[in-house]
């Protein structure tokens, strides 16, 4: 007869260790499920949003005249006998008016019900390029178009539009419009308004 195998008796100490391990595993599982991940160390998400304001200005401009202008730009560049050429039609919007931050002179005579204003002369306030259409663009054999060429065309477009504003008598029209507009706005309650350009 073979002897019976000896029974392994598990003592109370071993049972307590196993039970403690089970409790720890269960606690760890619940903690990872129930505690927000943001509170656990080693798992951080930082979201930042920085708004950088470079410059804030109070703007007080009376835009009294505007014009839409179309111009043609012919751009040519030759490098070692290789010529690139572009024909561009640009459409822009010119704004002319009075900058009221330039200290207009105001005098009010309540006895005579008269307002006298001397305003600075109008100037070109803004040049906006609305559209640029390229109708012909030919690069040279070893002189292709680059980003610098397109930047040069953009600068030329702005320069030509600015020059066109002077040729259109836009400033004169802006001066006349500003004078009439201020007269209409301020002529109330029986007051007469005298508006003139400073230095005129």
Order of alpha helices (4+ residues) and beta strands (2+ residues): alpha-beta-beta-beta-beta-beta-alpha-alpha-beta
